[in-house]
Each structure stands twice: as structure tokens, then as C-alpha cells.
Amino acid sequence: CILCFFATHTHTQQLNVEHKLVPTCRYVMEHAGITSEELGHLISKNPRILSMSIPSNLEPKFEWIQEMGVPFSKMGGLLKAYPLLLSYSLPKLQQGQAVLKMQGVSDA
């Protein structure tokens, strides 16, 4: 239950619901193609998502994931499989992609 989550993760209680939580949740649901139930599961695995800035953090990461060739239809599955993916900085994600390419992983 999402209310139980907020009760146990006290740092989220400092976030403004109307101006921060709702827009962030809406953005992730729309750009990952996930339901509110799936979002609750994602947040339970990675609560830092709630405090991430949309324009400076989430938006560039979603754009980068799409540029890597991940179709919208697979975005939710990717985040379910790797809930901490959005926690990494964009330079760290790009560095990991470069390492995989150097190792011959063609889909990276």
C-alpha cells in the first residue's frame, strides 16, 4: 500500500504532494507505460525516484534509454527488472554503455 510506504519512509513526508510527488509519479507512469500499482512496486524498490527532478534527472534518463533503442512498450519491463536504473547518474549510465560496447556487446 502506497500510504504504508510513505509512513515507513519518513524522508518522503517532506516532499510536497501537489508540486513534487504527483507530477513525478505521473511523469514516470506516462514515460514508462506503467500502472499506479506497478509504480508503487517500483517506488518500494527505489524510493529516491520520488525526490528526482523531472527536467534535470528523469527526463534525460528516459531520453537516453529511448536513444539506446528501448521501445516504449519495453520501458516498464526494463524498470521492473532493474528498479535502481534511474538512480544512477546519466554519465555513469553512459560509461557503463561504453564499457559494454568495448567488450563487444552489440546491443549496448
C-alpha positions as CSV (number, residue, x, y, z in Angstrom):
1,C,0.0,0.0,0.0
2,I,1.4,3.4,-1.0
3,L,0.3,5.1,2.3
4,C,2.2,2.4,4.3
5,F,5.2,3.2,2.2
6,F,5.1,6.9,3.0
7,A,4.6,6.1,6.7
8,T,7.7,4.0,6.8
9,H,9.9,6.2,4.6
10,T,9.9,9.4,6.6
11,H,12.1,11.3,4.1
12,T,9.2,11.2,1.6
13,Q,7.0,13.1,4.1
14,Q,9.0,16.3,3.4
15,L,8.1,16.3,-0.3
16,N,5.3,18.5,-1.4
17,V,2.5,16.2,-2.7
18,E,0.9,18.6,-5.2
19,H,4.1,20.1,-6.6
20,K,6.5,17.2,-6.4
21,L,5.1,13.8,-5.7
22,V,2.1,13.9,-8.1
23,P,4.0,15.3,-11.1
24,T,6.9,12.9,-10.6
25,C,4.6,9.9,-10.3
26,R,2.6,11.0,-13.3
27,Y,5.8,11.5,-15.3
28,V,7.2,8.1,-14.5
29,M,3.9,6.3,-15.2
30,E,3.4,8.1,-18.6
31,H,7.0,7.7,-19.7
32,A,7.5,4.1,-18.5
33,G,4.0,2.9,-19.5
34,I,3.2,1.5,-16.1
35,T,0.2,1.4,-13.9
36,S,-0.1,3.0,-10.4
37,E,0.3,-0.4,-8.9
38,E,3.5,-1.0,-10.8
39,L,4.7,2.5,-9.9
40,G,4.1,1.6,-6.2
41,H,6.3,-1.5,-6.6
42,L,9.0,0.5,-8.4
43,I,9.0,3.1,-5.7
44,S,9.2,0.5,-3.0
45,K,12.4,-0.8,-4.6
46,N,13.7,2.7,-5.4
47,P,12.2,5.4,-3.2
48,R,14.7,8.0,-4.4
49,I,12.6,8.3,-7.6
50,L,10.2,10.5,-5.7
51,S,12.8,13.2,-5.0
52,M,14.3,13.2,-8.5
53,S,13.8,16.4,-10.6
54,I,11.9,15.7,-13.8
55,P,13.8,18.2,-16.1
56,S,17.3,17.6,-14.8
57,N,17.2,14.0,-13.8
58,L,14.3,11.8,-15.1
59,E,13.7,13.4,-18.5
60,P,17.4,13.0,-19.6
61,K,17.5,9.4,-18.4
62,F,14.3,8.4,-20.2
63,E,15.5,10.1,-23.4
64,W,18.8,8.2,-23.1
65,I,17.1,4.9,-22.6
66,Q,15.0,5.5,-25.7
67,E,18.1,6.6,-27.7
68,M,19.6,3.3,-26.8
69,G,16.8,1.7,-28.7
70,V,14.5,0.6,-25.9
71,P,10.9,0.9,-27.2
72,F,8.2,2.5,-25.1
73,S,6.5,-0.9,-24.9
74,K,9.5,-2.4,-23.1
75,M,10.3,0.6,-20.8
76,G,8.1,-0.7,-17.9
77,G,9.6,-4.1,-18.1
78,L,13.1,-2.7,-18.0
79,L,12.4,-0.7,-14.9
80,K,10.7,-3.7,-13.2
81,A,13.8,-5.8,-13.9
82,Y,16.2,-3.0,-12.9
83,P,14.4,-0.7,-10.4
84,L,17.6,1.1,-9.5
85,L,18.4,2.1,-13.1
86,L,17.0,5.6,-12.6
87,S,19.2,6.1,-9.5
88,Y,22.5,6.1,-11.5
89,S,23.7,9.4,-12.9
90,L,23.5,9.8,-16.6
91,P,27.3,9.9,-17.0
92,K,27.6,6.6,-15.1
93,L,24.9,5.0,-17.3
94,Q,26.7,6.3,-20.4
95,Q,30.1,5.0,-19.1
96,G,28.5,1.6,-18.5
97,Q,27.2,1.6,-22.0
98,A,30.6,2.4,-23.4
99,V,32.2,-0.4,-21.4
100,L,29.7,-2.9,-22.8
101,K,30.4,-1.7,-26.3
102,M,34.1,-2.1,-25.8
103,Q,33.5,-5.6,-24.6
104,G,31.6,-6.4,-27.8
105,V,28.1,-6.3,-26.5
106,S,26.4,-5.1,-29.6
107,D,23.0,-4.1,-28.1
108,A,24.6,-1.7,-25.6
